[in-house]
Every structure is written in structure tokens, then in C-alpha cells.
Amino acid sequence: MPQRKRPHAGANAGFVTYARERREKAMEDKLAGEILDALEQQGNAFKRKDDMYRMAQANKAFAHYRW
């Protein structure tokens, strides 16, 4: 039986991963805090996304070279 692919599962996994590291008590508060931080363009999940974007841009700059 084929499995369904979930294209946005990786994006949500980042939120959950970094929400677990937060200091709030309840997971709902941790996750809400991480999402609100991402809306304000701060927090660990946003930093991860920004770092990944910068690496992709750097790789794109050197894509025309033949090694």
C-alpha cells in the first residue's frame, strides 16, 4: 500500500522541535510562543529557515561552475 506524502511536514517539524526546547510549561504554550516568534521574524524556527535560505542562495551562486 503506497504511503501518502506530506509536503509541509518538514516545516512543521521545525516548529515542534524548537518548541520543545522552550521554557514554558505546557506544550501548547511552547508551540504558540514559537509560532508567534516566527511571525515576528525571530526565534529558532525562523533562524533555521533563514539559514537554509542563505545556504541555498550560496549554492545557487556557484551552480554554473563545472567541477
N, CA, C and O of each residue as an XYZ file, in Angstrom:
268
protein
N       0.842     -1.165      0.000
C       0.000      0.000      0.000
C       0.896      1.240      0.000
O       1.747      1.373      0.880
N       0.731      2.140     -0.952
C       1.574      3.336     -1.007
C       1.250      4.298      0.134
O       0.105      4.408      0.572
N       2.270      4.979      0.593
C       2.074      5.951      1.653
C       1.872      7.331      1.061
O       2.425      7.665      0.013
N       1.069      8.126      1.751
C       0.834      9.487      1.285
C       2.029     10.354      1.647
O       2.646     10.175      2.697
N       2.342     11.281      0.779
C       3.414     12.222      1.054
C       2.806     13.495      1.630
O       1.767     13.974      1.176
N       3.477     14.021      2.632
C       3.015     15.268      3.233
C       4.090     16.320      2.990
O       5.118     16.314      3.667
N       3.872     17.222      2.036
C       4.944     18.146      1.651
C       5.326     19.161      2.722
O       6.456     19.649      2.716
N       4.426     19.492      3.637
C       4.736     20.514      4.625
C       5.100     19.929      5.977
O       5.189     20.665      6.959
N       5.308     18.644      6.048
C       5.625     18.011      7.323
C       6.973     18.493      7.848
O       7.141     18.617      9.061
N       7.924     18.766      6.983
C       9.235     19.237      7.420
C       9.182     20.612      8.044
O       9.893     20.879      9.013
N       8.363     21.482      7.512
C       8.240     22.823      8.076
C       7.641     22.767      9.471
O       8.095     23.475     10.371
N       6.643     21.947      9.657
C       6.022     21.822     10.971
C       6.936     21.133     11.954
O       6.868     21.415     13.151
N       7.775     20.255     11.501
C       8.693     19.553     12.395
C       9.678     20.528     13.023
O      10.076     20.343     14.173
N      10.074     21.548     12.300
C      10.961     22.563     12.858
C      10.316     23.310     14.004
O      10.955     23.573     15.022
N       9.056     23.650     13.840
C       8.343     24.330     14.917
C       8.273     23.459     16.161
O       8.524     23.931     17.270
N       7.936     22.202     15.980
C       7.785     21.294     17.119
C       9.132     21.058     17.795
O       9.216     21.040     19.023
N      10.166     20.880     17.012
C      11.497     20.635     17.568
C      11.953     21.789     18.443
O      12.413     21.579     19.565
N      11.825     23.008     17.932
C      12.288     24.157     18.698
C      11.310     24.538     19.798
O      11.711     25.146     20.791
N      10.046     24.196     19.646
C       9.080     24.470     20.708
C       9.387     23.615     21.933
O       9.177     24.067     23.058
N       9.871     22.408     21.745
C      10.207     21.526     22.876
C      11.327     22.099     23.731
O      11.415     21.796     24.921
N      12.181     22.921     23.139
C      13.314     23.483     23.868
C      12.962     24.743     24.644
O      13.788     25.254     25.399
N      11.750     25.250     24.468
C      11.358     26.489     25.147
C      11.086     26.244     26.624
O      10.946     25.097     27.048
N      11.011     27.311     27.406
C      10.910     27.205     28.860
C       9.474     27.135     29.382
O       9.274     26.845     30.562
N       8.482     27.388     28.551
C       7.112     27.343     29.052
C       6.777     25.930     29.522
O       7.443     24.967     29.143
N       5.743     25.817     30.348
C       5.394     24.514     30.915
C       4.618     23.642     29.942
O       5.027     22.518     29.653
N       3.504     24.150     29.434
C       2.632     23.347     28.569
C       3.113     23.397     27.121
O       3.619     24.419     26.659
N       2.949     22.282     26.414
C       3.369     22.223     25.019
C       2.584     23.217     24.168
O       3.120     23.763     23.204
N       1.321     23.456     24.513
C       0.521     24.417     23.756
C       1.142     25.810     23.839
O       1.193     26.533     22.844
N       1.611     26.181     25.027
C       2.245     27.484     25.205
C       3.573     27.560     24.472
O       3.912     28.590     23.889
N       4.320     26.473     24.503
C       5.612     26.432     23.812
C       5.425     26.611     22.307
O       6.112     27.412     21.673
N       4.478     25.844     21.744
C       4.247     25.900     20.306
C       3.691     27.253     19.886
O       4.089     27.806     18.860
N       2.770     27.781     20.682
C       2.210     29.103     20.379
C       3.296     30.170     20.426
O       3.328     31.062     19.579
N       4.179     30.084     21.405
C       5.273     31.047     21.503
C       6.213     30.975     20.322
O       6.674     32.002     19.825
N       6.500     29.770     19.871
C       7.402     29.613     18.718
C       6.760     30.157     17.438
O       7.438     30.774     16.617
N       5.468     29.929     17.271
C       4.771     30.435     16.086
C       4.696     31.956     16.132
O       4.897     32.613     15.111
N       4.411     32.523     17.296
C       4.359     33.978     17.412
C       5.734     34.597     17.179
O       5.835     35.669     16.582
N       6.782     33.941     17.638
C       8.135     34.429     17.362
C       8.428     34.387     15.864
O       9.064     35.298     15.335
N       7.977     33.352     15.185
C       8.209     33.248     13.747
C       7.455     34.348     12.996
O       7.948     34.864     11.993
N       6.273     34.705     13.476
C       5.531     35.800     12.847
C       6.272     37.129     12.977
O       6.172     37.992     12.105
N       7.014     37.284     14.069
C       7.791     38.498     14.296
C       9.204     38.385     13.728
O      10.046     39.245     13.985
N       9.465     37.345     12.968
C      10.751     37.077     12.331
C      11.876     36.973     13.351
O      12.934     37.585     13.199
N      11.627     36.195     14.380
C      12.659     35.882     15.362
C      12.382     34.489     15.892
O      11.377     33.879     15.528
N      13.240     33.985     16.732
C      13.067     32.638     17.259
C      13.882     31.631     16.471
O      14.407     31.931     15.399
N      13.976     30.427     17.026
C      14.836     29.402     16.442
C      14.313     28.862     15.120
O      15.102     28.596     14.214
N      12.999     28.693     14.987
C      12.442     28.158     13.744
C      12.686     29.126     12.593
O      13.018     28.698     11.487
N      12.527     30.418     12.837
C      12.782     31.408     11.785
C      14.264     31.449     11.434
O      14.625     31.570     10.264
N      15.125     31.348     12.451
C      16.567     31.368     12.195
C      16.971     30.181     11.323
O      17.799     30.317     10.422
N      16.382     29.023     11.596
C      16.689     27.835     10.797
C      16.265     28.034      9.343
O      17.006     27.692      8.421
N      15.070     28.591      9.144
C      14.586     28.832      7.790
C      15.472     29.838      7.071
O      15.778     29.666      5.891
N      15.883     30.881      7.771
C      16.723     31.903      7.174
C      18.098     31.346      6.816
O      18.636     31.658      5.753
N      18.669     30.527      7.695
C      19.969     29.908      7.408
C      19.886     28.991      6.193
O      20.794     28.966      5.362
N      18.797     28.241      6.096
C      18.627     27.345      4.962
C      18.503     28.138      3.651
O      19.045     27.735      2.622
N      17.790     29.257      3.700
C      17.640     30.112      2.525
C      18.993     30.673      2.094
O      19.304     30.712      0.904
N      19.797     31.107      3.067
C      21.112     31.652      2.736
C      22.031     30.599      2.127
O      22.786     30.891      1.199
N      21.969     29.369      2.649
C      22.783     28.298      2.071
C      22.346     28.000      0.642
O      23.187     27.748     -0.221
N      21.042     28.026      0.383
C      20.540     27.773     -0.964
C      20.996     28.872     -1.914
O      21.355     28.592     -3.058
N      20.986     30.109     -1.456
C      21.450     31.206     -2.302
C      22.941     31.074     -2.604
O      23.371     31.337     -3.727
N      23.721     30.674     -1.621
C      25.158     30.495     -1.833
C      25.417     29.358     -2.815
O      26.289     29.468     -3.677
N      24.667     28.269     -2.690
C      24.836     27.152     -3.611
C      24.411     27.542     -5.020
O      25.013     27.097     -5.997
N      23.390     28.362     -5.126
C      22.916     28.801     -6.436
C      23.954     29.687     -7.124
O      24.067     29.675     -8.350
N      24.701     30.446     -6.344
C      25.705     31.338     -6.914
C      26.827     30.561     -7.595
O      27.422     31.053     -8.554
N      27.125     29.349     -7.111
C      28.209     28.567     -7.682
C      27.724     27.433     -8.574
O      28.521     26.578     -8.958
N      26.455     27.403     -8.909
C      25.899     26.290     -9.679
C      26.389     26.268    -11.129
O      26.371     25.216    -11.768
N      26.823     27.409    -11.653
C      27.222     27.451    -13.062
C      28.637     26.902    -13.295
O      29.029     26.681    -14.440
N      29.395     26.683    -12.232
C      30.739     26.119    -12.398
C      30.650     24.613    -12.673
O      29.780     23.919    -12.147
N      31.560     24.137    -13.500
C      31.670     22.695    -13.737
C      32.897     22.212    -13.008
O      34.001     22.695    -13.260
N      32.726     21.284    -12.125
C      33.851     20.790    -11.344
C      34.431     19.620    -12.005
O      35.399     19.046    -11.505
